[in-house]
Amino acid sequence: MILHNKYEDISRNAFVLGADIIGFLRKDAATLNNLFSHFHNSISFTNFLNVLTFLYIAGIIDIDKNKHVFLNEAEKTLHNPNSNI
């Protein structure tokens, strides 16, 4: 679920986890396995895939054929604060 309710832990919200993943990927690209192993304590595998799907559809991340996840280097993306969207 993207929007949280009053019973949900805000740290497990999809937007918060998406921001955490973006912060992690700003340092370096990672494989899907490494990325999930870094966040497995705070997210279920299903929610992890939901967050990655959202970030991919929004054009924020890309995944290559070797399953490396990296930030999209396009100028007009949501994670680039200097873009003129």
ZATORTI-489968 format. One line per 5 residues: number of its first residue (from 0); their letters; for each residue x, y, z of N, C-alpha, C. Coordinates in Angstrom, 2 decimals, decimal comma, m for minus. Example, Ala and Ser with C-alpha at 12.3 -4.5 7.8 and 13.67 -1.06 7.14 Angstrom:
<atoms>
0) as) 13,19 m5,69 7,80 12,30 m4,50 7,80 13,20 m3,30 7,80; 12,85 m2,25 7,08 13,67 m1,06 7,14 12,90 0,03 7,87
</atoms>
This chain:
<atoms>
0) milhn) 0,84 m1,17 0,00 0,00 0,00 0,00 0,89 1,24 0,00; 0,60 2,16 m0,89 1,42 3,36 m0,99 1,09 4,34 0,12; m0,19 4,62 0,33 m0,58 5,54 1,38 m0,68 4,79 2,70; m0,22 5,42 3,74 m0,23 4,75 5,04 m1,53 5,02 5,78; m1,79 4,21 6,77 m2,93 4,46 7,65 m2,38 4,65 9,06
5) kyedi) m3,25 4,94 9,98 m2,77 5,25 11,33 m2,22 4,05 12,08; m2,44 2,84 11,58 m1,94 1,63 12,24 m0,62 1,15 11,66; m0,16 1,76 10,61 1,04 1,32 9,93 2,27 2,05 10,47; 3,36 1,33 10,57 4,64 1,93 10,94 5,14 2,75 9,75; 5,34 4,04 9,94 5,71 4,92 8,83 7,04 4,53 8,21
10) srnaf) 7,93 3,91 8,96 9,23 3,51 8,41 9,10 2,38 7,40; 7,94 1,71 7,36 7,72 0,63 6,39 6,85 1,08 5,22; 6,57 2,37 5,13 5,78 2,91 4,05 6,57 2,84 2,74; 5,89 2,64 1,62 6,55 2,47 0,34 7,35 3,71 m0,07; 6,83 4,91 0,23 7,57 6,12 m0,12 8,84 6,25 0,70
15) vlgad) 8,79 5,91 1,96 9,97 5,99 2,82 11,00 4,95 2,38; 10,55 3,74 2,09 11,47 2,71 1,64 12,05 3,04 0,27; 11,23 3,65 m0,58 11,74 4,10 m1,88 12,83 5,13 m1,73; 12,64 6,06 m0,81 13,67 7,08 m0,54 14,93 6,43 0,02; 14,77 5,43 0,87 15,94 4,71 1,41 16,70 3,99 0,30
20) iigfl) 15,97 3,38 m0,63 16,60 2,67 m1,74 17,33 3,66 m2,64; 16,71 4,81 m2,92 17,37 5,84 m3,73 18,64 6,31 m3,05; 18,58 6,54 m1,75 19,78 6,96 m1,01 20,88 5,92 m1,08; 20,50 4,65 m0,98 21,48 3,57 m1,07 22,10 3,51 m2,46; 21,28 3,67 m3,50 21,76 3,57 m4,87 22,55 4,80 m5,31
25) rkdaa) 22,41 5,91 m4,61 23,22 7,09 m4,94 24,71 6,82 m4,72; 25,01 5,93 m3,80 26,40 5,60 m3,53 26,99 4,72 m4,62; 26,22 3,69 m5,03 26,71 2,76 m6,04 25,57 1,87 m6,49; 25,68 1,29 m7,67 24,69 0,33 m8,14 24,81 m0,95 m7,32; 23,75 m1,73 m7,31 23,74 m2,97 m6,54 22,94 m4,01 m7,31
30) tlnnl) 23,22 m5,27 m7,03 22,39 m6,32 m7,61 21,09 m6,41 m6,82; 20,10 m7,06 m7,41 18,83 m7,23 m6,70 19,03 m7,95 m5,38; 19,87 m8,98 m5,38 20,11 m9,74 m4,16 20,78 m8,89 m3,08; 21,79 m8,13 m3,46 22,48 m7,27 m2,49 21,56 m6,19 m1,95; 20,73 m5,65 m2,82 19,81 m4,60 m2,40 18,79 m5,15 m1,41
35) fshfh) 18,22 m6,32 m1,71 17,25 m6,90 m0,78 17,91 m7,32 0,53; 19,12 m7,84 0,47 19,80 m8,25 1,70 20,08 m7,05 2,60; 20,26 m5,88 2,00 20,49 m4,67 2,80 19,21 m4,21 3,50; 18,04 m4,43 2,87 16,77 m3,94 3,40 15,86 m5,04 3,95; 16,30 m6,28 3,99 15,40 m7,38 4,34 14,85 m7,30 5,78
40) nsisf) 15,52 m6,59 6,65 15,01 m6,47 8,03 13,83 m5,53 8,14; 13,70 m4,61 7,19 12,65 m3,60 7,30 11,54 m3,75 6,27; 11,61 m4,78 5,41 10,62 m4,90 4,35 10,44 m6,36 3,95; 9,22 m6,72 3,59 8,98 m8,07 3,07 9,39 m8,10 1,60; 9,57 m9,29 1,08 9,99 m9,42 m0,32 8,93 m8,86 m1,26
45) tnfln) 7,66 m9,07 m0,95 6,57 m8,56 m1,77 6,59 m7,03 m1,80; 6,73 m6,40 m0,64 6,80 m4,94 m0,60 8,06 m4,41 m1,28; 9,15 m5,14 m1,16 10,39 m4,77 m1,84 10,17 m4,72 m3,35; 9,52 m5,74 m3,88 9,25 m5,77 m5,32 8,27 m4,67 m5,72; 7,29 m4,39 m4,87 6,35 m3,30 m5,15 7,05 m1,95 m5,22
50) vltfl) 7,97 m1,71 m4,29 8,71 m0,45 m4,28 9,60 m0,36 m5,51; 10,31 m1,44 m5,85 11,16 m1,42 m7,04 10,34 m1,21 m8,31; 9,16 m1,82 m8,37 8,29 m1,64 m9,53 7,86 m0,19 m9,65; 7,48 0,42 m8,53 7,10 1,83 m8,55 8,26 2,71 m9,01; 9,45 2,48 m8,48 10,61 3,28 m8,86 10,98 3,09 m10,33
55) yiagi) 10,80 1,87 m10,83 11,10 1,58 m12,23 10,08 2,26 m13,16; 8,81 2,15 m12,82 7,77 2,77 m13,64 7,90 4,29 m13,64; 8,30 4,85 m12,51 8,49 6,30 m12,41 9,75 6,76 m13,13; 10,58 5,83 m13,59 11,80 6,18 m14,31 12,95 6,59 m13,42; 12,87 6,23 m12,16 13,91 6,62 m11,21 15,07 5,62 m11,22
60) ididk) 14,76 4,35 m11,40 15,80 3,32 m11,44 15,73 2,57 m12,76; 16,81 1,91 m13,09 16,88 0,99 m14,21 17,48 m0,31 m13,71; 17,14 m1,39 m14,39 17,68 m2,71 m14,06 18,23 m3,29 m15,36; 19,51 m3,64 m15,38 20,08 m4,19 m16,59 19,89 m5,70 m16,66; 20,39 m6,30 m17,73 20,17 m7,74 m17,93 20,92 m8,60 m16,92
65) nkhvf) 21,92 m8,03 m16,25 22,66 m8,76 m15,21 22,07 m8,54 m13,82; 20,86 m7,97 m13,76 20,13 m7,72 m12,52 20,80 m6,70 m11,62; 21,52 m5,76 m12,22 22,08 m4,64 m11,46 21,05 m3,51 m11,44; 20,81 m2,99 m10,28 19,87 m1,89 m10,10 20,68 m0,62 m9,93; 20,35 0,41 m10,69 21,07 1,67 m10,59 20,10 2,81 m10,86
70) lneae) 20,49 4,00 m10,42 19,66 5,18 m10,64 19,70 5,55 m12,11; 18,55 5,98 m12,62 18,45 6,43 m13,99 19,22 7,74 m14,11; 20,08 7,83 m15,08 20,92 9,02 m15,24 20,28 10,08 m16,11; 19,03 9,88 m16,51 18,33 10,89 m17,31 18,21 12,18 m16,51; 18,19 13,29 m17,19 18,17 14,58 m16,50 16,85 14,84 m15,79
75) ktlhn) 15,74 14,43 m16,36 14,44 14,78 m15,80 13,84 13,58 m15,07; 14,36 13,30 m13,90 13,79 12,26 m13,06 13,48 12,84 m11,70; 12,70 12,13 m10,94 12,24 12,63 m9,65 13,36 12,73 m8,62; 14,41 11,93 m8,74 15,47 11,93 m7,73 16,51 13,00 m7,98; 16,45 13,68 m9,13 17,45 14,69 m9,46 16,93 16,07 m9,07
80) pnsni) 17,43 16,64 m7,98 16,89 17,92 m7,50 17,22 19,09 m8,42; 18,18 18,93 m9,34 18,56 20,03 m10,22 17,84 20,00 m11,55; 16,92 19,07 m11,75 16,22 18,98 m13,03 15,13 20,04 m13,12; 14,79 20,41 m14,31 13,73 21,39 m14,55 12,51 20,68 m15,11; 11,78 20,02 m14,24 10,60 19,26 m14,68 9,44 20,20 m14,84
</atoms>
